[in-house]
Amino acid sequence: MDIKIIFQDQNVLVVHKPQGIETTGVGNTLEKLVGASAVHRLDTNTEGLVIFAKNNASKLGLEMAFKNGLVKKTYQALTFGAPKTSPMMLTGFLSKDSNQGFVKITKSPHGANALSVKTHVRTLEKRTTPVQPPAKPIDIYLLEVQPITGRTHQIRAHLGTIGVSIVGDGKYGDFKLNRASGYKRQCLCAVGLEFAFEKGAHLAYLNKKKFTTEPTCF
């Protein structure tokens, strides 16, 4: 598999993860392909930026940065529907069903394991997808999404709470619209990573860098 390298030095490696491969786990994972330690992950069908640690000090520093909210993550998504106002901050509580591999976000916490979630959404543009007549063209939107928290399936599930679904999403999306639009891949990409390490930290030099990439799925 051809893995695009965005940046690397003696401490970290930033790559563009293609769709269809797990970041970590068993089998043929991205972590094993690049030979470095993953400190965060993207869903299998989500593409975009992933940063890996090349040594223990960097691994600890990156894990702490993600845990303490010192990482700004920016995504782009094609969606059916758009937020009623833009920009919009979405909040809620996420509950995970591990047996089904599914999450649900509600306004109030449901269950002892519910986690708070916060997602910033902004509409960038409106597009129209041509379809075969006599069907009507389908409006789709390009959104910029920044997950303030980093929970499993957060973006896909949180957008669903306001009636917005990601084009091509087979789990949280709209099957009929996916089929009608002709898109067969999930249109979600992690396009930006920025860091805000404390002064004097091992990886504080990364604060001056902004890692970016472009979607290939749309």
C-alpha positions in Angstrom: 0.0 0.0 0.0 1.3 3.4 -1.0 1.4 5.6 2.2 1.9 9.3 1.6 4.4 10.8 4.1 3.5 14.4 5.1 6.3 14.9 7.6 8.9 13.0 9.6 12.0 13.6 11.8 13.7 11.7 14.5 10.7 11.9 16.8 7.5 11.7 14.8 6.0 10.6 11.5 2.9 12.1 10.0 1.2 10.2 7.2 -2.0 10.4 5.1 -3.9 7.2 6.1 -5.8 5.8 3.1 -9.3 4.4 3.5 -9.8 0.7 4.1 -7.0 0.0 6.7 -7.1 0.0 10.5 -4.8 2.4 12.3 -4.0 -0.2 15.0 -5.0 -3.7 16.0 -4.3 -7.1 14.6 -3.5 -8.0 11.1 -2.1 -5.6 8.4 -2.5 -2.3 10.2 -1.1 1.1 9.3 1.0 1.1 12.5 2.7 -2.1 11.4 3.3 -0.8 7.9 5.0 2.4 9.0 6.9 0.8 11.9 6.1 3.5 14.5 3.7 3.8 17.4 0.2 5.2 16.8 -1.0 7.6 19.5 -4.5 8.2 18.0 -6.6 6.5 15.3 -9.0 7.1 12.5 -11.9 4.8 11.6 -11.2 2.3 8.9 -13.1 4.1 6.3 -11.9 7.6 7.3 -8.8 8.9 5.5 -6.4 11.6 6.5 -3.7 12.6 8.9 -2.3 10.3 11.6 0.8 11.1 13.7 3.1 8.3 15.0 5.8 8.4 17.6 9.3 7.1 16.9 10.5 6.9 20.5 9.1 6.6 24.0 9.5 10.2 24.9 7.6 11.3 21.9 4.9 8.7 22.5 4.3 9.9 26.0 4.3 13.5 24.9 1.8 13.0 22.1 -0.5 10.8 24.3 -0.6 13.6 26.9 -1.3 16.2 24.2 -4.3 14.3 22.9 -5.5 13.5 26.4 -5.3 17.1 27.5 -6.8 18.8 24.5 -3.6 20.3 23.1 -4.3 19.0 19.6 -6.5 20.9 17.1 -7.9 18.4 14.6 -9.7 19.6 11.5 -11.8 17.4 9.2 -13.7 18.0 5.9 -16.8 16.1 5.1 -19.4 15.9 2.3 -22.8 15.7 3.8 -26.5 15.4 3.1 -28.0 18.3 4.9 -26.2 21.1 6.8 -26.4 22.8 10.2 -29.1 25.3 10.5 -26.6 27.9 11.6 -22.9 28.2 10.8 -20.7 28.0 12.7 -22.3 25.7 15.3 -21.0 24.1 18.4 -22.6 20.7 19.1 -22.6 19.2 22.6 -24.0 16.0 24.1 -23.2 12.7 25.7 -21.9 9.6 23.9 -22.8 6.1 24.9 -21.0 3.1 23.2 -22.4 -0.3 22.4 -19.3 -2.4 22.1 -21.2 -5.5 20.9 -22.7 -3.6 18.0 -19.8 -1.4 17.3 -22.1 1.6 17.4 -22.4 4.8 19.4 -25.3 7.0 20.3 -25.2 10.7 21.3 -27.9 12.2 23.5 -28.5 15.6 25.1 -28.3 14.2 28.6 -26.1 11.3 29.8 -27.6 7.8 29.5 -25.8 5.2 31.6 -22.8 5.3 33.9 -20.3 5.2 31.0 -21.7 8.1 29.0 -18.9 10.6 27.9 -19.3 14.3 27.1 -18.7 15.3 23.5 -18.2 18.6 21.8 -18.0 19.2 18.0 -17.5 22.5 16.1 -19.1 22.5 12.6 -18.9 25.1 9.8 -20.5 25.0 6.4 -18.0 25.8 3.6 -20.1 25.4 0.5 -23.1 23.9 -1.2 -22.8 21.5 -4.1 -25.3 19.7 -6.3 -24.8 16.0 -7.3 -26.1 15.2 -10.8 -28.3 12.0 -11.0 -29.9 10.2 -13.8 -33.3 11.6 -14.9 -36.1 11.7 -13.9 -34.6 11.8 -10.4 -33.9 15.3 -9.0 -30.4 16.6 -8.3 -29.2 16.0 -4.7 -27.8 18.9 -2.7 -24.7 18.1 -0.7 -22.6 20.3 1.5 -18.9 20.6 2.3 -18.4 21.0 6.0 -15.4 21.8 8.2 -15.6 19.8 11.4 -13.4 20.1 14.5 -14.0 17.5 17.2 -13.1 19.2 20.5 -13.3 15.9 22.2 -12.0 12.7 20.6 -14.5 9.9 21.0 -15.2 6.9 18.9 -17.3 7.7 15.8 -17.9 11.2 17.3 -18.2 13.2 14.1 -20.5 10.7 12.3 -22.8 10.2 15.2 -22.9 13.9 16.3 -23.8 15.2 12.9 -26.7 12.7 12.9 -28.2 14.4 15.9 -28.9 17.5 13.8 -30.2 15.5 10.8 -26.9 15.6 8.9 -25.2 12.5 7.5 -21.9 12.0 5.8 -22.1 11.0 2.2 -21.1 7.3 1.7 -21.3 6.5 5.5 -22.7 2.9 5.6 -23.2 2.9 9.4 -24.6 6.3 10.4 -25.5 7.6 7.0 -28.6 7.6 4.8 -28.6 4.4 2.6 -31.1 5.7 0.0 -29.3 9.0 -0.5 -25.9 7.2 -0.6 -27.2 5.0 -3.4 -29.0 7.8 -5.3 -25.9 10.1 -5.2 -23.6 7.5 -6.6 -20.9 7.9 -3.9 -19.5 4.6 -2.8 -16.9 5.8 -0.4 -17.3 7.6 2.9 -16.5 11.2 2.4 -14.7 12.2 5.6 -11.1 13.2 5.8 -8.8 14.4 8.6 -7.2 17.4 6.8 -5.4 19.3 9.6 -3.3 18.7 12.7 -1.9 21.5 15.0 -0.3 21.2 18.4 0.0 23.5 21.4 2.6 21.8 23.6 3.7 23.6 26.8 6.9 25.7 26.5 9.9 23.5 27.0 8.2 20.3 26.2 10.0 17.6 24.2 7.9 18.2 21.2 7.2 21.9 21.6 8.9 22.7 18.3 5.9 21.1 16.6 3.8 24.1 17.7 5.2 26.1 14.8 4.0 23.5 12.2 0.6 23.0 10.7 0.2 19.6 9.0 -2.4 19.5 6.2 -3.5 17.2 3.5 -6.3 17.0 0.8 -9.1 14.5 0.6 -8.9 11.9 -2.1 -12.4 10.4 -1.4 -14.3 13.5 -2.8 
